[in-house]
Amino acid sequence: MNTRAIVVGVLFGALSCGPNNNNAPWSYRPPAIAPGDILLETPEFSVAASAEVTMCTYTDVTASSDVITRELRNYQGPGGHHVVLFYTTARQPVGVHECTENEMSNWRFIGGGQESQESALTLPPGIGIKIPAGAQLVLQSHYLNTAANAVRVRDALVIRPAARGEVQNVVDSYNIYDPDLSIPPRASYGRTLECAVEQDMKIVSVLGHTHTMGERVRISIVNSAGAERMIYNELGGDRLQFSPPAYTFTENGGIALQRGDRFRLVCDWMNTTTNTLEPPAEMCAALMYYYPANGAVVCQNVVATRGGAQPSADAGADSGDAGPVGNRGCATPAAPTDSCVRPCHRGNERGVGRYCTAGGGQCGGISAFVCTGDVQSSGPSFCTRPCTMDSQCGSGAVCTGDERGRGCVPVECAGPASDAGADAAADASSSDASSGMDASAG
């Protein structure tokens, strides 16, 4: 299994994704670059209607000398999920094609980001990552086109080389990834991975990742005496799939670890679908940058599995983690004049349908993080979340909307006609620049 390619390709698929709601062709405009910047561009390629593709572009740019960067900037068309920069020392013909797992086994990860945020990588002051002399630069583009028509797109990524003396420490990537989790239908589930630290090091950033059914990711450091220090703790759902927070550590040059310490990654899920979820439909991963750089590290050491049973209907209702029982919480039947969501409603296991008020903060810290009352002046007020398919909404809710956007709605509020995203199949698969780089014919 090509673990490195899977880790970074899927992990940075996490960084952000919005459905492609733009039916018009995208007009590509090369990004502005400053003196010394290195511009990488893909050829134009097509993404079919309702398709998901990962495209690999071997560029004609090769490092003629070592280049150290602290900053990458990325640009994508509608439906862009991520564009990530790799390098390879096994040169390939210049061009773009749909990626295969085997070809990515010789790649090394630099950084990447999402369509909705131009900044793809910004390392702390004094910290950089190296592209070695002789490396051919490769872009991986991931697209999810939810529109009814094909789109033609083109991506770009800009490398900003660090100035002389700007970087004192060079980092490399440390990836923790669960390759064979298997989450039963309608069940809670958890996995713990532990990875031994094999050299004294400092980490300068950390990012955790699950997909839509993830409930929480926790990353900690366990020292040789067994004492645990939490360094990352985030609620799951769309947030950890599409825009996971990245923590940066600048004090004392980063968090220090000693040989013999362990990283501990804990992921928890609530699978509300009727399908068993496995990678890449669901994920458990962490990405860190560490120094002194000693090569990219990938660890897959699973030490514990939890759960697998369907939760009770009353589990965790007040936290937004109720069992798969729909929009529950009211002891009395609704009157004919009542709204489809009443103040007693606590929402489903993902919080969809929880009663909220404009500015009230009732949707904070749960998967359904948007209160409709904050964005509309009339209609029922409840917690919701963006979606492309029903399974992202949890029980008793559907994904509904139009080309302008889709959101999760309790079935009581959806009305007789719904254009929800039915997905029985989908949720089962779910220095100087001019002196540092040369263009070649491949």
N, C-alpha and C positions, 0 to 999 in steps of 0.2 A: 504494500500500500504506500502510495506517495504521501506521507504524512505532512511534510512541509507544505506542499502545494494545497492540500486540503485545508490545513489550518489557516493559512493566510488568505486563501481564496474565499473561504466561507466566512472567516472571522471578519474580514473587511467588507464582505457582503453585509455584515452587520451594521456598518457604520451609518448608513442611512438609505432609505428607499421610500419613495413616494410613488403612488400609481401614476402612470402616464395618462393624464387627462387632457392632453393637447393633441387634437386630431390634425392640426396643421403641420406641414413639413417643417422641420427645424432648420433654420438658416445658421450654418456654422460660421462663427467669427473667431479667427485665431486670437487667443488672449494676448494682451499687451505684456511685453517682457522688458525688464530693465537691463542695462548693460551688464554682460556677464552671465545672464540667465541662459538656461538650456531648454529649448522648446522641443517637446516630443509630441507627435501627432499620429493618430491612426488614420488609415484610409477611411472613406465613407463606407458604411455597411448597413444592411437592412435587418430590422428586427420584425418578424412576422406578427400579425395580430394575435393577441393573447398568448404570446410566446415568451419564454425565458431562455436567454442564451448567455454564454460566457465566451468572449472572443479574445484571442491572443494575437498581439501585434509584435512581430520582431522588427524593431526599428533599424534604420541605417546609421544609428549613432553608436559609436564604440569609444570607450575611454582610452585616450592615448597616454594618460597618466592618472594617478590616483585623484579622485574627486571626493571631497568631504562636504556633506550638506547638512544643514539643520532644518531646511524648510522645503516642502513640496507644495505646489498648488495645482488643483485639478479642475477640469471642465468637462461636462457631459451634456448630452442631449436629453430630451424628455424620456422618462422611464429609466434613466441611469441609476444603477444601484451602487456601483463603485467602480473606480479605476485605480489600479494598484501598480506600482513600479517594482519590477524585479530586474535582476541582471543574470546573465549566463556567460560562462567562459567557453561553452560549447557552441560556437557560432552556428546560426541557422539562416536560411534564405530570408530576405526581407519580405514582409507581407503580413496579411491578416487572415485568420481562419478560426473556426470554432475550436476551442481548447480541448486537448486530450490530457488525461491524467499522466500518461507516461512521459510526455514531453516536458512536464513541469518538474520532473525529479531532479533536474540539474539546475534549477533556478535558485537564486538567493533573494530573500525579501528585503526591500528597502523601506517602503511605506506606501500609504494610499488613503483615499478618502471617498466621500460620497458626493453625489450630484448637487445636493442642496447646500453644501458648504464648500467654498472654494479652497479653504486651507486643508490640505491633505496630511501634512505632517509639520509640526513645529516642536522641535526638541528644546529642552531648557538651555539657558545660557551656558556656554562652555562645552556643550555636548553635541556631538555630530555622529553621523553614520557614513561609512566609507563605501564608495564605488571604486573597485580596484582597476588599475590599468589593464587593458585588454578585454574588459567586460562589454558585451553587447547588451543594450538596454531593451527591456521587454515590457509592454503594457498589457495588463489583463483588464478587460472591460466586461462588466456584468450588467445586463439589461433585463427588466421585467416590463413588458409592454402589455398593459391591461386595456388598451384601446381596441376598438373594433376594426382598425385598419393597420396595415404595416407602416413602420416609420423608418426613415433613413437618417442615420446619425453619424457623428464623428466626434472622437474624444481627443483631449489634449491634456498634457501634464507638463508643468514647468518645474525644473530643478533650479534652485538658487544656491550656487556654491558658496560655502563659507569663506569669509575673508581670511587672509593670512593672520594667524594668531588668535582667531575667533574661537577655535575649538581646542580644548585641552584634553578631553577624554572622548574616545571613539567607542560607540556602543554596538551591540549586536542584538538580535531578537531572541527571546526566550518564550517558547510557546508550550502551553499545556492544553491537551486536546483529548477528548474521549471518543475513540473511533467506533465503538460498538455498543453504545447505549441502545436500549430497546424499551420504549415506554408503552405499557399495555393500554388498550382503549379504556376510556372513562376511569382513569386511575391517577392517583398521586404517585410520585416516583422521585427518587433522588440518587445521586452518585457523588462519591468523593474520590478525588485523585490526589496522590502525594508524590512529590518529586524531590529527590535528594539534591542538594546543592553541592557541586563537586569542586568548587573553587571559591575563595573569598571574592566577593563581588559587591557592587552597589546597583540597585535598580532605580531608574529615574522616572519610569511611568508604568502604569498597569491599566488594562482594560479587560472587562469580562464580557462574555457573550453567550446568550442562548437565543432560541427563536421564540415564536409567538406563545407557545405553551409554557415557556419558562416562567417560574414564579420568583426566583431569587438566585443571585450568584454571590458567593462569598469567597474571598481569597485571603489567606493568612500565611504568616511565617511561623513555623514551629522550631524552636531552638533545640539543641541537643539535650537540654534538661526537660523538654516537653512543654515549656511555656509557649503559649500561642499569642500572636499579635495580629489582629485583624487589620488588613490594609485596603480592603475593598469590600463593600457591602451594598448591593443595589437590588431593588425590586425588579421583577422581570416584565414579561409581556412585550409589546411592540417596542418599548423603550430600549430594552436590551438587544433586540434584534436590529432595529433601524438606527438608533442613535445612542449607543451605550456611552455613559460617561467615561472619560479617560482621566485618571488621577495622575498628576505630575508631582514629583518630589524633588524639591530644590534645596531644602535645608541640609547642610553638611554634605552637599554633593549627591544626595540620594539616600535611600535606605540601605544600610550595610547588612550583609549576610556573611556568615562564616561557613567554610566547608563543614558539612555534617548537619547544617540546618536543613529544613524541608519547606517547600511550598505546599500548601494545602488548598485545593480548589473544590468547592462544594456547590453543586447545582441541584435545584429542585424544580419539578414541573407539576402541573395539573393538566393532564390530557383530557380535554373535553370532547374529543372526536371519537368516532367508532373505529379508528384505525390505529394500528401499532405504529409508533413514530420512531424512526431511526435516522441517523445522518444520511443526507443533509437536510431532511425535513425538520429535524430538531438537532440542537447543538449544545455542547458544553465545552467552552474554551476560554483561555486567558492568553493575552499577549502582553509581554513586558519587554522593555529595553534594558540591557544591563551592560556594565563595563567592569573591568577591562574586557574588551571584546575578545572572544575565543571561539568564534564560530556560532552559527545559529543552533539553538538547542530546541529539540522537540521531545516532550515527555508525554507518555500515555498510560501511566501507571495507576490503574483503578484499584482502590483498596476497600471500598464499601459500596453496596447498593441498598437502597431503602425503598419500602413501599411496594406498589404494584397492585394494591387493592383499591376498589372504588370507595371513595369517602362517603360518610353518612350525609344525609340531606342537610343536617343542621351544622355541619363543620364550618367554623370560622366565618359565620355570616357577617359579623360586624367588621371584619377586616377586608371584606370583598372577596373572600375565598370560600364562599358557601359551596356545597356540593352542587352537582349538575341538576338543579331543580328550577331553573328559570328565575323570573323576577319575583322573589318571595319576600316575606317579612310582614305582611299585613294580616292581622288576626280577624278582621271583619271583611265581608264581601264589599266590593265597590258599589256605590250607588250609581244609578243611571247617568247622573250629571257629573260624576267624578272624572278627573283626568285619568289617562291610562297609567300614569305614575303618580303615586300619592306619597306624602311625607313618611309613611311607614315603610315604604319599599327600600330594601337594602341591596338590591341588585343580585346578579348571579355570581358564579365563582370567579369571574373576572371583573366584577363590579359594574358591568353593563346594566343599566336600569336603576341604579341607586339614585334616590331622590337627592337633588342638589338645588342650590340657589345661586344666583349671580354673585360672584365674589365671596361665596361662602366657604370655599376650600374643601368641600366634601369629597372631591374626586382626587385630592392629593394623595400620592403614595400607593395608588392602585393602578391596575392595568388600563382601566377605562378612565383616563386622566383628564378628559375634557368635559366640562359641564355645558350642556346645550344652552343654559340660561346665560352663559357668558358670551355667546355668539349669536343669539337670536332673541328678539324682544317678545315673541309670542310662541305658543305651543307648550307642550310638556317640558319640564326641566329635569334632566336626568344625566347621569354620567355615561359617556360614550367614548369611542376610540375610532381612529381611521381603520379601514379594512379593505380587503379585496375579495374575501371569501367568508362564508358563514362560520367556518370553524374557528376563525379568529375572534368571534364574538362570544363564544361560550353558549351554554344551554339557555333555551328560552329567548334567544335573540337571533336576529338575522342581519346580514350585511346588505344595506340597501342604499340607493342613490342613483346618480346618472354620470354623464361624462365629466361633470364638474367636480365630482368627488363622491366617496362612499363612506358611510359610517355605520356603526352597530346600533341597532334599535330593538328594544324589547318587542316580542311578537304582539303584545297587546297594543302597541303603538304603530305597528307596521301597516295596518289597514289590510283590506282584502286582496290588494294586488301588490306584489313585491317583486322587485328585480334583483333580489339578493344573489350574491355570487355563489351559486351552487358549486360544490368543489369536491365531490367524492373522490376524484382522482387527484385533485390538486393538493389537498392537505395530507396526502400520503407521501408526496415526494418533496414536499416542501423544500585662494587660488584664482584662475582666470578660466572662464568657460571656454573661450576659443582655444586655449592651450590644453584644456582637459578633455575635450571630446572631438572626435573626427567623424565625419559622415563618410560612409563607404557604400559600395554597391551591393554589399551582402555576399 
